[in-house]
Amino acid sequence: MPRLRVTPARHHGRERLYVTLPDGTGVAWFDRESGRISLVRADREEDVLAALAPYVAGEVTVGPPPVPTPAELDRLSLHPDDDLAPNRPGEALYAALDADPASAPVRLLHRDARRDALAAQRLVGEALDALEGAGWRVLHAVPLPGAATIDHLAIGPAGVLAVRTLPGRRRRVRIADPMVRVGRDRPAPHLRWARRAAERASLALATAVAPALAVPGASGVEALPSAAGALDVRVLTDGALGALARLGGVLKPADVEAVYATARNRGTWARA
């Protein structure tokens, strides 16, 4: 019988060991968190247990793969070209830097703003992806009609957030709604843009979407009172990103999965 191979990988934030034939055909996988071995080929159970023996400690359960939920079936039926889940944070910026490498290097007196933006989006993306264990689902670089994008769409127990990212660069961020200024840079209406992105996302998803502005690496945030009252855009500093894991009371797990299944379909955003 062909010798089985064991390959570690991550699936939706969970550590798995995949057991395959030499040609890559899947035979089973072991989910470390649940301690369950899911057998695709029941006739190879003894071989699978022998292959996993060096990696498994304690009691495990063995059985067929779990039956997919309706949301999982929807995702399985999605064409790869229409699935936004594989998008990396800052996906459009990778393409821009590849297309225009001449201006990509950082010069002594002229910073490439795109590289700062990409670094910030990667930091925010990693922090949001880490929330998956708390019931969140995250999409990055969601394309909107007209070449605009939503940097990050976070869907979880606390609701749906359209997150705009602004590099803090170890400087103080000053907010005077709708203008935001980082250090001595020229102010820009980032709060207006964040609200607009949330409005478009709400229209596409047919659900409430709250605007958020992430400022990774900022040395501090100073917000002047808004003329309309309390600031309606959630400002996410480095510490506030992780604190999202403790919030809830808006969406149930099934609702999170349903919104995520809709949001990851590229066709959803044609009506944004």
N, C-alpha and C positions, 0 to 999 in steps of 0.2 A: 504494500500500500504506500502511496506517496507520503513523504514526510511533511508534516504540517509546520507552518511558520506562524510565529506570534509577533504581532506588530502593535506597539502602543500608539494611541491617537486620542484626540479629544473630540467629543461629539456634543454640541450644545453646552459646552462648559464642563462636561463630565468626562472623567478619565476612563478610557476603555482599552481592552486588549483584544485585537481582532485576530482570529485564527483562520488561516487561509491555506489552500493548496498552493503548490509551487507556482501555478499559473495565475494566481491571484483570486481564484474562486473562493468566495466566503463560505466557511463551514460553521463558524460560531463567533460570538463575542462575549467578553466578560466585562460587566459593569462593576468597577471597583466600589462605587458608592453604595449600590444596592446589594452587592455580593451575589449577583445573579449571572449565571451562564446561559445565554440564549442560543439554542442549537438550531441552525439552519438545516443541518444534515444529522438527523437523529441516529442514523446508522454508524456515525463516527464518534459517538459519545465517549467511548473508552479512549480513543486516540486524542480527542480534545482534552479530556481530563489529564491525560499523561503530558500533553504539550503545555498545559497551563500549570501543572504541579509546581514548577519552580517559582511561579509568580503569585500563587494563591496561598493564603494562610487563613486558617479557621474554617468555619462552616460556610458552604455556599449552597444556593439552590440552582437546580438545573431544569430546564424546560424549553418549550418552543418560544420563539420571539413573541413579545406582547402584541396584542391586537391593536393596530393603529387607531387613534381617535379620528373623528371626522375632520378636525383641523389638520392632522398629519396627512390624511388622505388627500386633502386639498393641496397641500404642499408637494406631495409626491406627483400629483398630476400637472404641476406647473412646469412649463417649458423652461429649460435652463437659461435661455436668453431673456426670459421675462422675470426671472427670480432675482430680486435685489439683495437677498440675504448674503451672498458672497462678497458684496461690496466692502472694500476696505475704507477705514476713515480717511477722508481726503482723496477719494478715488479720482475725482476730476483734476485735482492738483498733480497727481502722479502723471496723468496724461499731458497736462500743460508743461510740466518740467521736461518730459520726454520729447515733446514737440519743439521746445525752445531751449535746448541745453546751453546755448551761448550765454544766457543771462542767469543760468542756474547757480553758478558759484557765488559765494558770498565775498564781496570785495571789502577792502579795508574801510572805505567810507560810505559804501552803499550796500545796505542789507537787502537781500532778496525777500520781499514780503511773503512770497509764495512759500518759501521754505519755513518761515516762522509760522505761517498758517498751517502748513502740513504737520509740523511738529506739534502744534497745539491740538489739532484735530486727532492726532494719534494718541496723545495723552488723555484727552477726554474720551475717545473711543475705548481705550483700555479700561478706564475707570467705569464707564457705563457697562461694558461687557462683563465686568466683574460682579455686576448686580444680578446676573442670571440666577445665581443660587437663591436669591431673595424673590424670585418670581417675575423678574423683568425680562423683556425681549427687546432687542435693540437692532435698528437698521442704520446704516451709514450711507452718506452721500445719496440721498433720495432725490432723483431727478424730477424737476417740475417743468412744465411747458415754458418755453422761452429761455432755456439754458440756465435757469436758476436751480439751486439745489437746497435741500434741507440737510445741514451738516450731520445731524443725528436725530433719529426719531426713537424715543424711549417709551415703551409701553409696559406698564406694570401696575401693581396694586394701588399706587397713588395717582393713576390716570395716564394720559398720553401727553408727552412733552415734545415739542419741536425745539431742538437745541441749536442755537447759533453759537459758534465758537469765535472768541477773540483772544489772541495771544496776549498774556499779561506781561511776559518778558521781565519779570522781577521789578515791575514798576507799579505805581499806584494808579488805580482806575477810579475816575471821577464820573459820576452819572448825574446828568441834569436832563431829565426826560424831555425829548427822546434822544438827546445827544449823549455820547459816551466818549471819554477821552482817556487814552493810555499814556501816562507820563506827559511828555511835551508834544506828543503827536497831535495832529489836527483832529478836532472832534468830528464824529460821524454819527448819523442817526441809527445806531445799531438796534435800539429798542423798537423803532418803527419797523425795521426790517424783520426783527424777530416776531413781532405781532403779525406782520403780513404773512410770513411763512406758516405760522400757526393757523391763521384763517384759511389759507389754501389747503393745509392738511386736514382741517376740520371739514371743509367742503368735500374733499376727496374721500375721506373715511366715514363721513356721515356720523361723526361723534365729536365730543368736545376735545379740543387740543389746546393745551396751555403753552404760551411762549416762554422760553428760557434762554438766558445768555450765560455761557460758560466762559470764565476768564482764568484759564490755567496759568499758574506761575505768577499771578499778580501778588505784589507785596501787601496790598490792602485795597479795600473798596470803600469809597465815600459816595453816598447817594443823597442828593439834595431832595427835599420833599417835592413830590409831584404836584402840579397844579390841579390834577384831577383826584388827588388823595393818595392812598397807598399805591405803591408801585405794583402793577399787575404782571410784570415780567419777573420770573424767578431768576435771581442772579446766583450762579453756581460757582463758588470758589472751589479750590482743591478739596477742602474738607467737606463742603456741602454735597459734592458728588457722591461720596461714600454714604452720607447720611440719608440718601434717598432709599436705601435698603430698609430703613426703619419706618418709612411712611406707608400708609395704606388707606383702606376704607372707601376706595372709589370703584375699582374693578375687581371682580372675582377671577380666579385662575382661568376659568373657561372663557370669560370675556377677553382676557389678555390674549389668549391663544387665537380667538376669533378675529380680533383686531389685527394681530400680527399676521395672520394668514392673508387678510385682505391687503395689508400695507406692503407686504413683500412682493406683491404682483405689480409689475411695471404698468400694466394697463390701468390699474386703479388711479394712477396719477395723471392720466390724460384729461380728467375732468377737474383738475385742481385749478 
